[in-house]
Amino acid sequence: MDSTLIAYEGKLDRPQLALVPTPEATATHKPVPHVEVVNALVETLGFRHIGVHSEEYAVSKDGMKMFGLMELETTFNGCRFAIGIRNSHDKTMRLAMTVGYRVFVCQNMAFQGDFEPVLAKHSKHFSLQNALSVGVDQMQRNFDPMVKAVDRWRESQLTDVSAKLLIYQAFIESDLEVPKHLARPVHDLYFNPQVEEFQSRTIWSLSNAFTSAFKTLDPIPQFKATAKLAGFLEARS
């Protein structure tokens, strides 16, 4: 799984998240308990027959901000979709979701996936169920384009010369802005794959060689490198 939640204060499960207190509502601001957001999202997904494979959460020291990552049962071509979610009680950020097969959520406010539906602020007329229903519907509509993008990479054959050129451009010409010492691992993982699925000489196999090599980096540099990779390969495929 290529999705990541970075938590500086430790990670929580859903029962632990339920213990985080929620401030009183005001005339203009209606804080929604973090666990209520999560439960409503799981319920909304369930109505659409989308199950949750695994989940983990984190909160800020004062409990005002929540960050979460859900890996979904929905899979395609060996990938698993994931949802990043965040919520706040103190107006510092709006309720938000992001979805993709590579999702990154961090307590430093980094929040990235392949698609981010727009959700409403916690005004006094805010409806959590309505916001999540619209967001999940938008998310589902974007599953297909994401799957098609992966399928296109799986069907894009590469000659050995083309693959070596891409690796050269990424590291030697610094087109990808990633640590140069990873050039050899990417080369070896592509030309001597450890997984049968990546034996084929395609853009998808090369992408996985890159992302496998990136796993030796610390989480934030790893995700930054992975986020740049798609654009680098898309421009050359």
Secondary structure, 3 states (H helix, E strand, C coil): CCCEEECCCCCECHHHHCCCCCCCCCCCCCCCCHHHHHHHHHHHHHHCCCCEEEEEEEECCCCCEEEEEEEEEEEECCEEEEEEEEEECCCCCCCEEEEECCCEEECCCCEECCECCCCCCCCCCCCHHHHHHHHHHHHHHCHHHHHHHHHHHHHCECCHHHHHHHHHHHHCCCCCCCCHHHHHHHHHHHHCCCCHHHCCCEHHHHHHHHHHHHCCCCHHHHHHHHHHHHHHHHCCC
